[in-house]
Amino acid sequence: MVFVHGFGEYQHMWRFITPEFEEDRRTVLFDILGDDQGAVNGYPPERYGTLRGHADDLLRILRALDLHQVMLVGHSVGAMIGALAAIEEPERFAGLVMITASARYVDDDGYVGGFSRADIEGLLDAIDSNYLGWSRATAPTVMADGSMPELTEELVQSFARTNPRIALQFARATFLSDHRDDLALLKLPVLVLQCTADAMVPALAGDYLHEHIPGSRLQVLSATGHFPHLSAPAPTVEAVRAFVDTVTV
């Protein structure tokens, strides 16, 4: 199983999920390049103008480790990076779990992504002008669980690990992307996991994934916010385990 985190995260944020699978499966955690201050010197901006550069990084790791029949679990933009990798080399993958993912964040005719273009430009301006201030203001909204303030603070600190310049480029690649046309190219079992009160990905965006990925399954978790692997690990593990066991029987 390969786990791919989302924007501003790093692999430690899977810590409530991966132990449930380590006894019977090999687990690999992929850190997106740039989501750690230590990676700045090795970050070529021209490679990461779109999500495809990160998908290629993921494939390079799978090739280096000679991994096949991979069950990929991706959160948010990490799920879309995983989807692009699976489209490029489908023979390496057994299935894909997409946790609170979106094919496009900007609303379009007949499509609800959750944000207007002006919303996204405002978000990018806020990241550009005061990334740490944006992080602290945004974390409570996207975590959406006031009963666990320690998780909100962890998210703030996780955002702070990313170099602001890199965060801005990755935010552009994420929030201005449109991968709706790629969904039909996924030819493997896919589970779409959604939450309620997700400020980043409305229910209709999750419905769109399900409706446009052939044969996919949709499940709404008993969880709120954008980070169920942190705020609601038990139902997240249960859903992933049921899907993995079904696909790999």
Secondary structure, DSSP 8 states (H G I E B T S, - for coil): -EEE--TT--GGGGTTTGGGTTTTS--EEE--TTSSGGGGGG--GGGGSSTHHHHHHHHHHHHHTT--SEEEEEETHHHHHHHHHHHH-GGGEEEEEEES--SBSB-BTTB--SB-HHHHHHHHHHHHH-HHHHHHHHHHHHH--TT-HHHHHHHHHHHHTS-HHHHHHHHHHHHT-B-GGGGGG--S-EEEEEEES-SSS-HHHHHHHHHHSTT-EEEEEEEESS-HHHH-HHHHHHHHHHHHHHHT-
